[in-house]
Amino acid sequence: MLADSMLRRFKDDCALMEHKFADGTSKMIPHWKHSHPPVRNVNQEIQGQFTPLERLALLITVRVGSPGFFIIVGVWTAVWLLWNVLAPARLRYDPGPAFVLWLFISNMLQILLMPLIMVGQNLLNRHAELRADADYEVNQKAEQEVEAILLHLEHQAAAIERQGELILQILRRMEAPETR
């Protein structure tokens, strides 16, 4: 009964195999074939798809989004502004309070980095979607195997229960007074 339900549910993924027992009897028991394809490595797949420009965008996105870049920009800004406020007047190259050169360089960095970061984020999102799809495939395979294992365990539990009943019957016959 369990074998039939397992075969109906998993169709192509299960096969009946003959098991021989110590008493010489045999029984057909369903077994999981494990014929599913190997799990794919999404990281390798996605790396092969990127163009050199996309790799550059990813590299810059990862670096610009790091605490180190934030510290570099903060230190650069502090040094620039402090130098142009506190240095001797003849050594100041970007006088305050306007700091025109600093604003120009900062705006150029922002204008150049924003689209590049957006491209990098889109690429990272594509990678995340592929990873999610691969995780879903792995979860489906795992669920099928867990179901097969549970059905197999139910079959084994039924067989053990049947063996226990047979042992009790044998013990009762051995304990019963012999009637001839």
N, C-alpha and C positions, 0 to 999 in steps of 0.2 A: 504494500500500500504506500509506504513512504518512498520506495523506489520509483513507483509510478508517478507520484506527485513531483518528485525531484526531476524525473525525466521530462515531464510535461512542462515544468516551469523553466528549465534551463535548456531544453531542446538540444542545440548543437554543442553546448558546453559540457554535457555529461555523456558518459558512455557506460554501458553495463559491462562489468568485468566479473569473471568467475572466481569465487573464493572457495578453496577446499578446506574442509575442517578436519580435525584430528580423527573423527569417527568415520572418515571416508566420504561423507556427504559433501555436496557442493551447493553453492547458492550464487545467483547473479546479484551483484550489488553495484549501485551507481557510483561512479567516480568522476571527479572533476578533471577535465582534460588539460587545463592550464594552457590553452592555445592562444591566449590573447597576445597582441603584439607588445613589444617592450615599451616601457615608458619613454616618452621622448624628452630630450633635453632642450627645453625652450630657450635657455640661455645661449646655447650653441646655434640654434636656429636663428635667433634674432641677431646675433653678432654677425652672422654671414650676410644678412640682408642690408646692413647699414652701408651707406656710401661714405667716402672719406669726409665729406662735409658734414654728414650727420654724426659721424664719430667725433668730429671737432665740436659740434654743437653739444653733444652729450658731455664731453670732457669739460667744456666751459660751464655748462649748467651745473655739473656736480661741484666744480671748484668754486664758482660764484656763490653757490648756495651753502657754502661751508662757513663755520665760525672763523676760520683762518682768514678768509677773504674779508669778512666783516672787520676783523681786527686790523688788517692791512689798510683798508679804506679809512677806518677811524684814526689810525696813527698818522697816515698820510695827510688827512684833513687837519688834524691837530698840529702837526709839524708845520704844514703850509701856513695855516692861519696864525699860529704863534710867531713864526719867523717874520711874517709880513706885518705883525703888530709890534713885536718887541725888538726886532733887529734894528741896527742903526739905519737911519733914513736912506743913506746912499746904497745900502745892500738890499733894500726891499725891492722886489721885482713885481709885486702885485699889491699895490697899496690898498688899504682898507678905507672906508668900510665897504666898498663895492666888491672887491676881490674878483674882478672881471675875468681874469685868466683862470682862476680856480673854478668859477662857475662855468666857464666855457668848457674846460676839461671834464668837469663832473657831468655836465649835460651830454657831451659827446660820448662818454662812457655809458651813460644810461641809454642813449639813443641806439648805440651799437649793441649793447648787451641785451636789452629787452626783447627784441625779436629773436635773437639767438637763443635766449633762455626759453622762450615760448616754443621754439622748434624742439629744443631738448626735452621740454616737459611733454610735448606731444609724443615724442619717441619713447620716453619712459612710460607714458600711459599705454602705448601700443604694446610694449613689453609686458606691462602689468596685466593687460587683458589676455595676452597669450599665456602667461603664467596661470591666470585664473582658469582659463580653458583646460590647461594641462592638469591642474589640480582637480578640476571637475571630472576629467577622464579617469584619473587615478582613484578618486573617490567612488566612481561607478564600478570600477573593477574590484575595488576592495569590498564594496557592498555585495557584489555578486559572489565573491569568494566567501565572505562571512555567511551569506545565506546558505551556500553549499555546505560549509562546515557545520552550520547549525542543523541542517537537514541530516547530514551524515551522523552527527552526534545523537540526534533523535533516533535514527535507525539503530545506532549502537546501543542506546539506552533501552530500546525495545528488545533488542537481541539479548542484552544482559538480563533484563527482567524475565524474558522467556527462559534463559538458562537457569536463573534462580528458581523459577517454577519447576523446571525439570529436576533440579537438584532436590527440591523439597519433595517431589513425588517419589524420587528414588529413596530418600531418607524414610519417608512414610512406609514404603514397601519393605524396607529393611527392618524397621521397627515393628511392623505388624507381625503378629504371631503367624507362623506358617500353618496354613490350613491345607490338609491333604485329604 
